[in-house]
Amino acid sequence: MAGSSEYTGVDFYDMDGLLSEEERAVRDTVRAWVDAELMPVIGSCYIEGRFPRQLIPGMAELGLLGANLPEKYGCAGLNNVAYGLIMQELERGDSGIRSFASVQGGLVMYPIHVFGSEAQRLHWLPRLASGAEIGCFGLTEPDFGSNPAGMLTTARETSDGWVLNGTKMWITNGSQATVAIVWAKTGAIDEVASIRGFIVPTNTPGFTAKDQKGKLSLRASDTSELHLQDVHLPTDALLPDSGGIRSPLMCLTQARYGIAWGAVGAAMACFDEARRYALNRVMFDRPIGQTQLQQERLANMLTEITKGQLLVLQLGRLKDLGTMKPAQVSLAKRNNVNMACECAREARRLLGANGILIEYHSMRHLVNLESVYTYEGTHDMHSLILGQEITGLPAY
Amino acid sequence: MKVAVCLRRVPDTTTKIVIGADGVSINEAGVKFVPNPYDEYALEAAIALKESAGEGETIVVALGEDAVQETLRAALAMGIDRAMHLKGAPSADGLENARLLAAQLAPLGCDAILFGKLAVDDYGQQTGAMVAELMELPCAAAVSKLEVSGGRATVEREVEGGVEQAGCALPAVFTCDKGLNNPRLPSLKGIMAAKKKPLDIVPVTAGAGQAVIVSLTLPAERAAGRIVGEGAAAVPALIQLLTSEAKVL
């Protein structure tokens, strides 16, 4: 495993042998794209707190947006393992870039595909796949994070459509989105079953988005607050087949699935960096990779990454079979993101003082992963989902 | 515009090579194979020639065992229209392989046949020129610029200290150098579409030929460095060794 300067991934258990030729080809294409397009700019984007918007056309051209949706709607029609590998490779670059793709595909295109009318699908999906439209997903509110069913955003039916009012927070892509999927209650504020999804063009009067400033994590990703004040929408803005809190949670299952893969990519990046550094950095007249402490770090990282890889691969196979359960996604998201946080922390420590510089990637991954640990169901919430799955008793 | 590209499958240049038990081939176990990097310039050029002509066909041809089909599909994923797998073991004698290729390429009636300028595994650098000779076509080797108009090609070649411009009538054979273009990545839709594109299998048997590989050996391990001293005090000893032992001064 020692050697060259090019990133070649981490594959200790011949995972490649479990992938189809097509799945490997997809992985290799995205890996090459990340090397050529993302890696040269990610450091400066991160420092400047800027999403690399110029990369969207290239991502769309490769087919990275909504890649597991049907070709009929301008998408690549990949299976879920190939989709997961895309997320893995994007997050090898940066969690913020993977977040962008997760939101566009899992949280915007997916609900239009599943809950939308055929007319909505035909109108929106090709535009979102080509990057002509950028989407965001408005579920979380300032006072309703882990408990989205408590949302205060409302949608009142009028003679010719809907009027939306409310505030959404922590919305990835919010300020650059041209369309938002907004979740709102169409009935009384305690009527969870009245939650419906709406397609909201962001240029609709009354809709405003502003970036949340001062982030120390996911700095190469836009995170915004959305305000909806008397936003008038036509009747067909409603996603007709959405209904209840289950609908947005189904979207989150898609995105969490991608995150479970993405976290493996971030961990692989950190391991790769740590291994190279350990071989090259000489202290006390020998490479630090020849010391027992660093070897234990690397051994732990490789072990956990390998377990995480096998976990998401089987999860993907179950998803392709149509038998994947949301609690299985919770297990993978919880385990893999926590695992990636640990790998990033150990890698940063192995890198010594150099590890705090932007030229190295582990600390950027480390602070990004703190957001990933917290979003899309916090680590703790996934513990409770698993607890409920095991005991049948909800603790939340 | 009908363009054929002859493609080789080679070990990834980051692969650690292990020589096989027979001593004349490499052990392929665990080796990652990729399209020959110079052939990727040829593939991109073929796709671009067809795109700028607005019509035509691109065909990729490879000689080898079944594993070469993965490399052919990678070319189809980039955007090549169809593939031909000349199924059989390549000869160690480049002329025999060139004969097989020429025999299959002749009936296609291509306007241009493209190769990489060399394959990064054996550095033979002969197949392209040999195919041109066997087909009695003009050949420009190691082109870093290729333009086609009115049945003629204009090429540039990077020669020592400058650039050579040359031209020839089509059909012709070109071997492609770095700098010719920026090969595109296969898109995900391209990867999916590649499965549905034609891949014809043509069984072939290479002639015995006159060249044989006698043995393969790995480069000698580099000897460990020697520290002759530290700081300014080490300079005289260093100069003395560079003069008398390394003989570079």
Chai-1 contact restraints between the chains, C-beta under 6 A:
chainA,res_idxA,chainB,res_idxB,connection_type,confidence,min_distance_angstrom,max_distance_angstrom,comment,restraint_id
A,S4,B,T14,contact,1.0,0.0,6.0,A-B,restraint_1
A,E6,B,T14,contact,1.0,0.0,6.0,A-B,restraint_2
A,E21,B,E70,contact,1.0,0.0,6.0,A-B,restraint_3
A,E22,B,I191,contact,1.0,0.0,6.0,A-B,restraint_4
A,A25,B,I191,contact,1.0,0.0,6.0,A-B,restraint_5
A,V26,B,L188,contact,1.0,0.0,6.0,A-B,restraint_6
A,V26,B,I191,contact,1.0,0.0,6.0,A-B,restraint_7
A,T29,B,L185,contact,1.0,0.0,6.0,A-B,restraint_8
A,T29,B,P186,contact,1.0,0.0,6.0,A-B,restraint_9
A,A32,B,L185,contact,1.0,0.0,6.0,A-B,restraint_10
A,W33,B,L185,contact,1.0,0.0,6.0,A-B,restraint_11
A,L62,B,S187,contact,1.0,0.0,6.0,A-B,restraint_12
A,G63,B,S187,contact,1.0,0.0,6.0,A-B,restraint_13
A,G63,B,L188,contact,1.0,0.0,6.0,A-B,restraint_14
A,G63,B,K189,contact,1.0,0.0,6.0,A-B,restraint_15
A,A67,B,L188,contact,1.0,0.0,6.0,A-B,restraint_16
A,A76,B,L188,contact,1.0,0.0,6.0,A-B,restraint_17
A,A76,B,K189,contact,1.0,0.0,6.0,A-B,restraint_18
A,A76,B,M192,contact,1.0,0.0,6.0,A-B,restraint_19
A,G77,B,M192,contact,1.0,0.0,6.0,A-B,restraint_20
